[in-house]
Amino acid sequence: MRSPSGPEIAAGEVLLSVEDVSLAFGGVKAVSGISFDIRKGEIRAIIGPNGAGKTSMLNIINGFYHPQQGRITFKGETRSKMRPHDAARGGIARTFQNVALFRGMTALDNIMAGRTLKMKRNLFWQVLRVGPALAEEVENRHKVEEIIDFLKIQDIRRVPVARLPYGLQKRVELGRALAMEPELLLLDEPMAGMNLEEKEDMSRFVLDVNDHFGTTVALIEHDMGVVMDLSDRVVVLDHGIKIADGTPDEVKTNQAVIDAYLGVAH
């Protein structure tokens, strides 16, 4: 996959940094003074109990929410606000906690929708589907077929996603995000609702995306076994504040993290 245009960030360098970010809805603080970074090429987990502010944090990163305080720097560009389509154009893609697919469309067409930003021809040419527009569509379909092969979903490529089991719908949604050729992939609970076999498959694909394509991954996940196996670093939120940040081994022995997950105060 090609990297989107913009400054080249070397592996291990900071790709995205969150600095003192706060977001409130009325009197309810979703996140408060959060700071952490995501390095190029890593798998970065964001964990915490329900209501900790994890999804709000992803929504801030991809521009769906605008924080009242703080700033985010992505590939050297600092901003306080960004619209979702600007994030997508800049190289940030995401999946959602609840599957968000076009249910009447096939798996192939859903993944093809992820190529929209790669289409350069205007609507007139795309409707005619001749000449340059046809060549562009063929090129983009070739990319989509590569993703379908990568995710091993050749057999369901022509099946409407509404007819697919939940685990395969999650895989199609991952495919649509990959079709954008992201530099940073945000995964919101990619294993939620899956059985053990489906979790193992999805874990393997997350690792392969990171390794094969070099895509930086930030994921929210409640399954601590998955988090500890996949992540290079983990940031822990609780009630909208950061309570820990470090390697999986450092985080799992942190007393504040143990208390947050067990609901025990010492």
N, C-alpha and C positions, 0 to 999 in steps of 0.2 A: 504493500500500500504506500502511496505517496503521502508525504507530509503536506499539510496546508501551507500556503504562503505565509511568510513571517519569519522572525528571527529564528535561527537554528539553535536549539538548546541541546547541549551534550548530555549523554546519559549520566545520571547521578546529580546533575545540576537542578536547581529549583525550577520547575515548570510553572507551578502556580503557588502563590502564597496568599493566605487569608490573614489580614491584620486587624485586630481589635474590632471585629464585626459584630454588630448588634442588630436585632430585628425584633419588633414588638407589634402585636396586634391589639390595639387598644391598650389595656393595662396588663396584657399577658405578654411576658417576655419569652419569645421562642428561642433566641440565642442571645448571649450577653458577653461581649468582650472576647470573642473567640479568635484565637490566632493559631495557625499551623501551616505547614507547607506540604506540597506534593512534589516529589522529585521525578525527573524524567526517567521512564523505564521501570518504575516500581509499581507494586500493588499496595495501595494504601487503604486500610480499612477504617471506617468511621462507625463506632459502635456505641451502645448505650441502651438503657431501658426504654420502654415505650414513653413517648413524650419528652425525650431528651433533647430534641431539636435536630435530629440527624437529617430527615428529609428536608426540613427548612434550610439546612446548610447546603444541600445539593441544589435546591431551588434558587438560592442566592448565587451559587457558582455559575449556574447556567442562565441566569438573568430572569428567571420567572418571578422572583422576589427582589426588591431593591432594599438594601439595609438602610437603617436610619443613621448608622455610624460605621466607620471603618472603611477599608478598601481592599480590593482584590487585584493582584498583579498576575497576569497570565502572559507568558512568553515575553516578559519585559515591559508589557503595557499595563499601566496602573489605571484603575477605574473605580468609581463608586457605584455606577449603575451600568447595566448592559442588557439589551433586549435579547430574548432567546434566539432569534434568528441571527443576531450578530455573534452570539456564542457558537452557534452551529457553523456559521461561515468561518469563524476563527479556528475551529478544530475541536470543539467540545460536543460530544454526543452523549445521550443518556437513555436508559431504560427506566421503567416505572414500577413502583411497588405493586400496582394493579395493572395487568396487561393492557396496553393501549394500542390495539391494532385495528385495522379496517376489517371488521369481521366478515363482511360479504366478499372481500377480495381474497385471491389465492395467496399462498405463502410467497410465491415468486413476485406477485405484484406488490405485496406489502414491503418486501425487501427492495424492490425497484423504487418504491416511494422514497427510500433513503438516498437515492441518487439525484433527487430533484435539484439540489444545489450545484451538482456537477454538470447540469444541462445548460449549455451556453446559447442554444438556438431559441428564438422567441416562439411564442405560442403559434403564430401563423405557420412557421416551418414545422413545428411539432405536429400540428393537425394534418398537414399535407403528407408528412412522413416520406419525403422524397429527398434525394440529393444529400446535402450536408446533414440534415436532420435525421435521415435514416441511418447514415453512417454513425452519427453520434449515439443513436439509440442502440445500434448493434454493439458498439464499444461498451456502453453502460450495461447492457444485458450480459455481455461477457464477464464483466466484473461481478455482477450478481450471481451468475452461475458458479464462479469461483468460490463465492461465499457459501452458496448452497452445498457445494462439494465439501468445503471446509467443515461445515456444521453437520454434515452427513444427513441431510434432509432431502435427498434427491427424490425419494419415493412420495413425498407429500408436496412437492413443489407446485402442483396444479390443484391442490385441495384448498377450498375456502377455509380460512383459519377458524371460523366458528365451529367447524366440524373436527378440529384437532383437539387432542387431550391437552391439558394445561401445561405439562412439561414441554411439549413441542411448540405450543404458543409462545412460551418464554424463549425458546431457541430462535423462533422466527423474529421475535422482537430484538433479540441480540443481533441477528443478521441484519435487520434494518438499520440499527445503530452502526454496525461495522461498514455498511454500504456508504456511509458518510465519510469513510476513511479518517476517523478522528485521531487526534493526537492525545486527547484525554477522554477516556470513556468512563462515564458515571453510571454505576449499577446500583439501583435502589432495591435491595432485598431480592437478588436474582434467584435465590434458592427457596423463597417463601412458598409454602404449599406443596412442595415437592416431596416425593418419597425418596428413600435412600439411593436407589439406582439413578433417579433423575438428578439428585444432588451430585452424585459422583460424576455424571456426564457433564453437568454444567460447570463443576469445578475444573474438570479437565479442559473444557473449552476456554474458561477464563485464563488458565495458565498458558494455553496455546496461543491465545490472542496476545497476551503479554510477551511471550517468547518469540512466536513466529512473525508477528507484525511489529513488534516493538512498541505496542500501544501501552501508554500509561493508564492504569486502572485505579479508580477510587470507588470503593464499594461499601454499601451499608448491608450488614448481615447480622442476624440474631444467632445463627448457629455458630457457637464458639469453636467447635471442631473445625469447621470450614475456615473461620477467621484465622485460627492459629496455623492451619496448614497452608493457606494461600498467601497471607500477608507478609510484606517486608516490614511495615511499620503500622502501628495502630494508634488512632486518637480516640479518646473516650469522652463522651459528653454525658452529662446528667443534669436534668432540669435547666438546660440551656447554657450550662457553663462547661468548660473543659476541666476534667479532673485528672487526666493522665495522657501521656503521649510517649511512645517508645516502641521498642521491638515487642513482638508477641510475648516473649518470655518475661520481659520487664513488666508488661501490662498485666499479665495474668497473676503476678505475685503482688501487685499493688493493692494495699489494703483499702484504699478509697474505691477502687474498682470492685473488689470483692464485696464491700458493703453496699455499693449501688445495685449490684446484681442480686444480692441475697436479701436486700432490704433490712440489713442489720446495722445498728449504730453502736459503736464502741467508744 
